[in-house]
Amino acid sequence: MLRFRLISCSWKLPERSPDRPADPPPRLHPTCSHAAGSDPGLRLRRACRQGRERETPVVIARLAGLTPSVQIVPFRGEYYELKTSRQHLVNGLIYPVPNPEMPFLGVHLTRMIDGAVHAGPNAVLALSREGYRWTKVSPRDLLRTLTFPGFLKLASRNVGTGTNEVIRSFSKRRFARDLARLVPEISTADLVRSGAGVRAQAVGRDGNLVDDFVIQQGRNQIHILNAPSPAATSALEIADHISRMVA
């Protein structure tokens, strides 16, 4: 476990100018100090700006003065479910052969403990960090993605794959056709639209999708920029690794 403890944490509001009667919602500036008494440890005093929307670790690292080695790009995965009358077609997990160049598994079939069968997901660019549908757009998030050189390189190398994913997002027939490669009996009429999830995908400046842990260290600070699956399973090992970095 980490060998330091939190000894103080305060939240500071920016000073309000009396000349401005209608300020926008204030941004909180947290300042935290860590110490470990007589044990080896870490002492930090940093101000991190946080708005109304949750900032990613990469944004926080940039605000702290670092140049992050990756950028977090949101990708949305959309799902269908099999109708109840067709759930008998799937008795377990059915996956396609994965593409080793991509961290996405491709559309697959998953039988849940309640008997429902999830089909999907695809993988399309989300237009917001919380873009669970096409109509959810954040100009700031989208601009951050489209101006990142790594994403432009990624997109230019995968035009065909990206186009197919977008078509599958809008075409139930295309989605069903891909599922039929796994279970030929599945047809468009068997699918019911379900939910969606957003994956915070780390992309390197070289345009490669990063599927490993990324920990970046600066002066008196350590940032975990990417913690993909199995992050929860690896939590103790990550903590041990960071404790050795700060010892």
C-alpha positions as CSV (number, residue, x, y, z in Angstrom):
1,M,0.0,0.0,0.0
2,L,1.0,3.6,-0.4
3,R,3.2,4.8,2.5
4,F,1.8,8.3,2.9
5,R,-1.3,9.8,4.4
6,L,-3.4,12.9,3.8
7,I,-2.7,15.5,6.4
8,S,-4.7,18.5,5.0
9,C,-7.0,19.3,2.1
10,S,-8.7,22.6,1.5
11,W,-10.9,24.0,-1.2
12,K,-10.3,27.6,-2.3
13,L,-12.7,29.7,-4.3
14,P,-11.3,32.3,-6.7
15,E,-11.7,35.8,-5.5
16,R,-14.8,37.5,-6.7
17,S,-14.5,40.9,-8.3
18,P,-17.0,43.4,-6.9
19,D,-17.1,44.9,-10.4
20,R,-18.7,41.8,-11.8
21,P,-22.2,41.3,-10.5
22,A,-22.9,38.1,-12.4
23,D,-19.9,35.8,-12.4
24,P,-20.1,32.3,-14.0
25,P,-20.2,29.3,-11.7
26,P,-16.9,29.3,-9.8
27,R,-14.2,26.8,-10.4
28,L,-12.9,25.1,-7.3
29,H,-9.1,25.0,-6.6
30,P,-8.2,22.1,-4.4
31,T,-4.8,22.2,-2.6
32,C,-3.8,19.0,-0.8
33,S,-0.7,18.2,1.3
34,H,0.5,14.6,1.7
35,A,3.1,13.5,4.3
36,A,4.2,10.4,6.0
37,G,5.7,11.5,9.3
38,S,9.0,9.6,9.7
39,D,8.2,7.2,6.8
40,P,9.5,7.8,3.3
41,G,6.7,9.5,1.4
42,L,5.6,12.3,-0.7
43,R,4.6,15.9,0.0
44,L,2.6,17.7,-2.7
45,R,1.0,21.1,-2.9
46,R,-0.7,21.5,-6.2
47,A,-3.7,23.5,-7.5
48,C,-5.9,21.6,-9.9
49,R,-8.7,23.4,-11.7
50,Q,-12.0,21.5,-12.0
51,G,-15.1,22.8,-13.8
52,R,-18.6,21.5,-13.8
53,E,-17.6,18.6,-16.0
54,R,-15.2,15.9,-14.8
55,E,-11.7,16.4,-16.1
56,T,-9.6,13.4,-17.3
57,P,-6.3,12.5,-15.7
58,V,-4.6,13.8,-18.9
59,V,-6.2,17.2,-18.6
60,I,-5.2,17.4,-14.9
61,A,-1.6,16.5,-15.7
62,R,-1.5,19.3,-18.4
63,L,-2.9,21.8,-15.9
64,A,-0.1,20.7,-13.5
65,G,2.5,21.6,-16.0
66,L,3.3,18.3,-17.7
67,T,3.2,17.4,-21.3
68,P,1.1,14.2,-21.4
69,S,2.4,11.4,-23.6
70,V,-1.2,10.4,-24.5
71,Q,-4.6,11.9,-25.1
72,I,-7.9,10.3,-23.9
73,V,-10.3,10.0,-26.9
74,P,-13.9,8.8,-26.2
75,F,-15.3,5.9,-28.2
76,R,-18.9,4.9,-27.9
77,G,-19.9,1.2,-28.0
78,E,-23.6,0.6,-28.9
79,Y,-25.5,-2.5,-28.1
80,Y,-28.6,-4.4,-29.2
81,E,-30.3,-7.3,-27.4
82,L,-31.9,-10.4,-28.9
83,K,-35.7,-10.6,-28.5
84,T,-36.8,-13.0,-25.8
85,S,-38.1,-15.5,-28.4
86,R,-34.6,-15.7,-29.9
87,Q,-32.4,-15.9,-26.8
88,H,-32.2,-19.6,-27.1
89,L,-29.8,-19.2,-30.0
90,V,-27.0,-18.2,-27.6
91,N,-26.1,-20.3,-24.6
92,G,-22.8,-18.6,-23.6
93,L,-20.2,-16.2,-25.0
94,I,-19.5,-16.0,-28.7
95,Y,-16.7,-13.8,-29.9
96,P,-15.1,-13.2,-33.3
97,V,-11.4,-13.6,-33.9
98,P,-10.0,-10.2,-32.6
99,N,-7.9,-7.8,-34.7
100,P,-4.6,-7.6,-32.9
101,E,-4.1,-4.0,-34.1
102,M,-7.3,-2.9,-32.2
103,P,-8.1,-3.1,-28.5
104,F,-11.8,-3.4,-29.4
105,L,-13.3,-6.9,-29.4
106,G,-15.7,-6.4,-32.3
107,V,-19.4,-7.2,-32.1
108,H,-20.0,-10.3,-30.0
109,L,-22.8,-12.1,-28.2
110,T,-23.0,-12.4,-24.4
111,R,-25.6,-14.3,-22.5
112,M,-26.3,-12.6,-19.1
113,I,-27.2,-14.3,-15.9
114,D,-30.9,-13.3,-16.3
115,G,-31.0,-15.0,-19.7
116,A,-30.9,-11.9,-21.8
117,V,-28.4,-11.8,-24.7
118,H,-26.4,-8.6,-25.4
119,A,-25.2,-8.1,-28.9
120,G,-22.3,-5.7,-29.6
121,P,-20.7,-3.3,-29.2
122,N,-19.5,-1.5,-32.2
123,A,-16.9,1.3,-31.8
124,V,-17.5,4.9,-33.0
125,L,-16.0,8.2,-32.0
126,A,-18.1,9.8,-29.3
127,L,-18.7,13.5,-29.8
128,S,-18.4,14.2,-26.1
129,R,-16.8,12.5,-23.1
130,E,-20.3,11.5,-22.1
131,G,-21.5,11.0,-25.6
132,Y,-23.8,8.1,-25.2
133,R,-25.7,9.0,-28.3
134,W,-25.0,11.0,-31.5
135,T,-27.0,14.0,-30.4
136,K,-24.8,14.5,-27.3
137,V,-22.1,16.9,-28.6
138,S,-19.5,18.9,-26.6
139,P,-17.7,21.4,-28.9
140,R,-14.8,21.6,-26.4
141,D,-14.3,17.8,-26.2
142,L,-14.7,17.4,-29.9
143,L,-12.2,20.2,-30.7
144,R,-9.7,18.6,-28.2
145,T,-10.0,15.3,-30.1
146,L,-9.8,16.7,-33.6
147,T,-6.8,18.9,-33.0
148,F,-4.8,16.1,-31.4
149,P,-2.2,14.9,-33.9
150,G,-2.3,11.3,-32.7
151,F,-6.0,11.1,-33.4
152,L,-5.6,12.5,-36.9
153,K,-2.9,9.9,-37.6
154,L,-5.2,7.1,-36.2
155,A,-8.1,8.2,-38.3
156,S,-6.1,8.5,-41.5
157,R,-4.8,4.9,-41.1
158,N,-8.3,3.5,-40.4
159,V,-10.6,5.3,-42.8
160,G,-12.2,2.1,-44.0
161,T,-12.7,0.6,-40.5
162,G,-14.0,3.8,-39.1
163,T,-16.5,4.2,-42.0
164,N,-17.8,0.7,-41.5
165,E,-18.3,1.3,-37.8
166,V,-20.3,4.5,-38.4
167,I,-22.5,2.7,-41.0
168,R,-23.1,-0.1,-38.5
169,S,-24.1,2.5,-35.9
170,F,-26.9,3.8,-38.2
171,S,-27.8,0.5,-39.9
172,K,-29.5,-2.2,-38.0
173,R,-29.3,-4.4,-41.0
174,R,-25.5,-4.1,-41.1
175,F,-25.3,-4.9,-37.4
176,A,-27.4,-8.0,-37.8
177,R,-25.3,-9.1,-40.8
178,D,-22.1,-9.0,-38.7
179,L,-23.8,-10.9,-35.9
180,A,-25.0,-13.5,-38.4
181,R,-21.3,-14.4,-39.1
182,L,-21.3,-15.7,-35.5
183,V,-24.8,-17.2,-35.5
184,P,-26.3,-17.5,-39.0
185,E,-29.9,-17.7,-37.7
186,I,-29.9,-14.1,-36.4
187,S,-31.7,-11.6,-38.5
188,T,-32.6,-7.9,-38.3
189,A,-36.0,-8.7,-36.9
190,D,-34.4,-10.4,-33.9
191,L,-32.6,-7.3,-32.6
192,V,-33.9,-4.6,-30.2
193,R,-31.9,-1.5,-29.5
194,S,-30.2,-1.4,-26.1
195,G,-27.8,0.9,-24.2
196,A,-24.4,2.2,-25.0
197,G,-21.1,2.8,-23.2
198,V,-18.2,5.2,-23.6
199,R,-14.6,4.0,-23.5
200,A,-11.9,6.4,-22.5
201,Q,-9.3,5.3,-25.0
202,A,-5.7,6.5,-24.7
203,V,-4.1,7.4,-28.0
204,G,-0.4,8.1,-28.4
205,R,1.0,11.0,-30.3
206,D,2.1,8.5,-32.9
207,G,-1.5,7.5,-33.6
208,N,-1.3,4.1,-31.9
209,L,-4.1,3.0,-29.5
210,V,-2.5,2.5,-26.0
211,D,-3.8,-0.7,-24.3
212,D,-1.3,-0.7,-21.4
213,F,-0.9,1.4,-18.2
214,V,0.6,4.8,-18.6
215,I,2.1,6.5,-15.5
216,Q,3.9,9.8,-16.0
217,Q,6.0,11.4,-13.3
218,G,6.9,15.1,-12.9
219,R,8.4,17.2,-10.2
220,N,6.7,16.1,-6.9
221,Q,3.8,14.5,-8.8
222,I,2.7,11.3,-10.3
223,H,-0.2,10.9,-12.8
224,I,-1.8,7.7,-13.8
225,L,-2.9,8.7,-17.3
226,N,-4.3,5.3,-18.5
227,A,-5.5,2.4,-16.4
228,P,-7.2,0.0,-18.8
229,S,-8.8,-3.4,-18.0
230,P,-7.9,-5.1,-15.7
231,A,-7.2,-2.0,-13.7
232,A,-9.3,-3.2,-10.7
233,T,-7.6,-6.6,-10.7
234,S,-4.2,-4.9,-10.8
235,A,-5.0,-2.2,-8.2
236,L,-2.7,-3.6,-5.5
237,E,0.2,-4.1,-8.0
238,I,-0.3,-0.5,-9.3
239,A,-0.2,0.8,-5.7
240,D,3.0,-1.2,-5.0
241,H,4.6,0.2,-8.2
242,I,3.7,3.8,-7.3
243,S,4.8,3.4,-3.7
244,R,8.3,2.3,-5.0
245,M,8.3,5.4,-7.2
246,V,7.8,7.8,-4.3
247,A,9.9,5.9,-1.8
